[in-house]
Amino acid sequence: MRRFAFVLSLALVPVMSGSLQAADADQGKIIAERWCNSCHVVSDTQRKGSDATPSFATIADRAGFDADKLAFFLLDPHPIMPNFALSRAEAANLSAYIATFKRR
């Protein structure tokens, strides 16, 4: 019986870890509205951002856009961005939100 429980627990690890690591675009929207909207246009209803920064829709539509690469980039922002530290989950959530703007 113990062996069956052990094997079952090993089988469930990939399922459980995948659901724990799934990015949450809704949480990313909250982060975007808090930290990003002073420079970037972060929603369809926002009318103005900085002329010097791309909208989230523009970022998502760039050739080769990859949400995972963007999340990694957000962990170490470039100098122009404000100095705020995102956790890995927050960076993944934010990049998942940006990915919702990608036109198919």
Long-range contacts (C-beta under 8 A, 24 or more apart in sequence): 21-92, 23-67, 23-71, 23-89, 23-92, 23-93, 23-95, 23-96, 24-93, 24-96, 25-93, 25-96, 25-97, 25-99, 25-100, 26-97, 27-90, 27-93, 27-97, 28-90, 28-92, 28-93, 28-94, 28-95, 28-96, 28-97, 28-98, 29-97, 31-86, 31-90, 31-93, 31-94, 31-97, 32-56, 32-94, 32-97, 32-98, 35-82, 35-84, 36-94, 55-101, 56-97, 56-98, 56-101, 57-101, 57-103, 59-98, 59-101, 60-98, 60-99, 60-100, 60-101, 60-102, 60-103, 61-101, 61-102, 61-103, 65-99, 65-102, 67-92, 67-95, 67-96, 67-98, 67-99, 68-95, 70-95, 70-98, 70-99, 71-95
